[in-house]
Amino acid sequence: MNPDLKPIDNQRLHGTTGEAPIERSRREEAQALKLLAGIPPFTMARDLVRRVGTDRAVEVDGNAYSVPWRLIGERVRVMLEAGTLRVLHAGREVAVHAELKGRHGRSMQDVHLAGVAGADGRPVRVARPEDGGAVAAVPALLRPLAEYEAVAGGGF
């Protein structure tokens, strides 16, 4: 087909349909491209794989998002869509955050620290008894070498 005749050819009535191809094309396109009420025309989503760092966070676009501390060192799936970041591990959702704008931001949730020493008022160390009754004194643990010889059965 001659490209110079394309504008003219599309204006003529088609023998089978009884209408100009350009008009039919415009009508069909208008019907097919109608916007649905309240639904965006497309959804943009990103699906990423990240490793959880020692700070119990995954990094996406220069920002850090917390996950449960038990996942440190594990690979997780990060899905980013419509301003929401979802973190999944073994097919189960473990964290949801609002997407941070810019860089060097941190979105941390205290619930991800559940079970860690120092979180929720849990003691970091077990206090030693003051009187020393539960802990044996050091001199009582020391024995003469003769006792060890008797048990081991021989001299050194």
Phi, psi and omega in degrees: 000139181283122181297334179291335181268356183303313179299326181285317182298321181288346181271335183287151177289136178279139185294324184276314184274336180078017177218163181287137180303324181294322179291317179297317179298316179297318181294313180295321179294319179297321179291319183287332186258020178294140176283140175275139184299121175075359181251125179297153184295335177202161177245128178260124181226149176238137180239115186235162172239129181227157174257135181285127181281174180292346176269017180056040182223154172250146182254129177224122179054038177082004178246153181250137180233130185284152173223166178305140187297336181293346181267008180304128180089349181274157173271135179231159177261131180244124179245126183241114178206141176052041176077009180239135178250122179244136179247128181238140176228125182055038178079002182247135180287124183247344180201147175225130179225154169282140181294133178273142176267151179081203181228165176066021176272160178226127175246105184243141178239128182297332181298338180284354177263002184304126179096354180273139177300133181096343178271147178056032177077008178290139180292144178282321178232151175279129181290140177278146177295140183289325186279345179078007181295322183279339182252126181292144178291150183298316181299330180290337180277340181278135180233154175291152181296336180298324178295321179292323178297320181295320181287318183282338177081054176163168179256158180251000000 
